[in-house]
Amino acid sequence: MPRTHGYAPVGERVHGVKDWHARGRTNVIGALIGKTLLTISLFIANITADIFYGWITQDLLPKLLPACVIVMDNATFHKRQDIQTAIANAGHTLEYLPPYSPDLNDIEPKWAQAKAIRKREGCSIEQLFAVYEI
């Protein structure tokens, strides 16, 4: 919905309409091994349990070495039973971080690094992950 009000210098009118929500949001799902991103996927949609399940089964699990420990935060879509079953059936162990513990989530600094590079370079998300070693 476009804004209908804005700010202008005293005595001047505001001209134009700006739709601040016109730009779509890209969501990124990734997996970290040590300090390196093993895999990332970009989605122009909100991440749901179905999307996450597809990413786990089609992208993450085929790239993992045998008998890995997968650590996830407590996002609701991480806890669906079929996701847990797929991970267990692939021979991996699933652990969850304690609630409200971003300081224990090693991927958070990677996302901060990616955001800082994107802001500094003024590049798209697609360019960011294609060009820069994050």
C-alpha positions as CSV (number, residue, x, y, z in Angstrom):
1,M,0.0,0.0,0.0
2,P,1.5,3.4,-1.0
3,R,2.1,6.0,1.5
4,T,-0.3,9.0,1.4
5,H,1.6,11.3,3.7
6,G,5.2,12.4,3.9
7,Y,7.6,15.2,5.1
8,A,8.7,18.3,3.2
9,P,10.2,21.6,4.2
10,V,7.8,24.0,5.9
11,G,5.6,25.7,3.4
12,E,6.2,23.1,0.6
13,R,4.0,20.3,-0.5
14,V,5.0,16.6,-0.7
15,H,4.9,15.3,-4.3
16,G,4.8,11.7,-5.5
17,V,3.9,8.4,-4.2
18,K,6.3,5.8,-3.0
19,D,5.4,2.2,-2.4
20,W,7.9,1.1,0.3
21,H,6.7,-2.5,0.1
22,A,7.1,-2.9,-3.6
23,R,10.5,-4.6,-3.3
24,G,10.4,-8.3,-2.6
25,R,12.3,-10.0,0.2
26,T,14.7,-12.8,-0.5
27,N,15.2,-15.3,2.3
28,V,18.3,-17.4,2.5
29,I,18.7,-20.8,4.1
30,G,22.2,-22.0,4.6
31,A,24.4,-24.6,6.4
32,L,27.7,-24.0,8.0
33,I,30.5,-26.5,8.4
34,G,33.3,-25.0,10.5
35,K,33.6,-21.4,9.2
36,T,32.5,-22.2,5.7
37,L,29.0,-22.2,4.2
38,L,28.4,-25.7,2.8
39,T,25.3,-24.7,0.9
40,I,22.9,-21.9,0.6
41,S,19.6,-21.4,-1.2
42,L,17.7,-18.2,-2.0
43,F,13.9,-18.1,-1.8
44,I,11.6,-15.2,-2.9
45,A,9.0,-16.5,-0.4
46,N,8.5,-16.8,3.3
47,I,10.2,-20.0,4.6
48,T,7.6,-22.6,5.6
49,A,8.1,-26.1,6.9
50,D,7.4,-27.4,3.4
51,I,10.1,-25.3,1.8
52,F,12.5,-26.2,4.6
53,Y,11.8,-29.9,4.2
54,G,12.5,-29.6,0.5
55,W,15.8,-27.8,1.2
56,I,16.8,-30.4,3.8
57,T,16.1,-33.4,1.6
58,Q,17.1,-32.1,-1.8
59,D,20.1,-29.8,-0.9
60,L,21.5,-30.3,2.5
61,L,21.4,-34.1,3.2
62,P,23.0,-35.1,-0.2
63,K,26.0,-32.8,0.6
64,L,26.7,-34.0,4.1
65,L,29.4,-36.5,5.0
66,P,28.1,-39.6,6.9
67,A,27.0,-39.3,10.5
68,C,27.0,-35.5,10.9
69,V,25.5,-33.7,13.9
70,I,23.1,-31.0,12.6
71,V,22.5,-28.1,15.0
72,M,19.4,-25.9,14.4
73,D,17.8,-23.0,16.3
74,N,14.3,-23.3,17.6
75,A,12.4,-21.9,14.5
76,T,9.0,-23.5,14.4
77,F,9.6,-25.0,10.9
78,H,12.7,-26.8,12.1
79,K,10.8,-29.0,14.4
80,R,8.3,-30.7,12.1
81,Q,8.4,-34.5,12.5
82,D,9.0,-35.4,8.8
83,I,12.1,-33.1,8.9
84,Q,13.4,-34.9,12.0
85,T,12.7,-38.3,10.4
86,A,14.4,-37.4,7.2
87,I,17.6,-36.4,9.1
88,A,17.5,-39.5,11.2
89,N,16.9,-41.8,8.2
90,A,19.9,-40.2,6.5
91,G,22.1,-41.3,9.5
92,H,22.6,-37.9,11.1
93,T,21.9,-36.6,14.6
94,L,19.8,-33.6,15.1
95,E,20.3,-31.2,18.1
96,Y,18.6,-27.9,18.9
97,L,20.1,-24.8,20.4
98,P,18.6,-23.6,23.6
99,P,15.8,-21.0,23.2
100,Y,16.9,-17.4,22.7
101,S,20.6,-18.2,22.2
102,P,21.8,-16.4,19.0
103,D,25.2,-16.1,20.7
104,L,25.5,-19.9,20.3
105,N,24.4,-20.0,16.7
106,D,27.6,-20.0,14.6
107,I,25.8,-19.0,11.4
108,E,24.6,-15.7,12.8
109,P,28.1,-14.0,12.3
110,K,28.1,-15.3,8.7
111,W,24.7,-13.6,8.0
112,A,26.1,-10.4,9.6
113,Q,29.2,-10.6,7.4
114,A,27.0,-11.2,4.3
115,K,24.8,-8.2,5.1
116,A,27.8,-5.9,5.7
117,I,29.4,-6.9,2.4
118,R,26.1,-6.4,0.6
119,K,25.7,-2.9,2.1
120,R,29.3,-2.0,1.4
121,E,29.3,-3.2,-2.2
122,G,25.7,-2.3,-3.1
123,C,25.2,-5.7,-4.8
124,S,22.2,-7.9,-5.1
125,I,21.9,-11.0,-2.9
126,E,22.4,-13.2,-5.9
127,Q,25.7,-11.4,-6.8
128,L,26.7,-11.5,-3.1
129,F,26.7,-15.3,-2.8
130,A,28.0,-15.8,-6.4
131,V,31.0,-13.5,-6.2
132,Y,32.1,-13.1,-2.6
133,E,33.6,-15.9,-0.5
134,I,31.5,-15.8,2.6
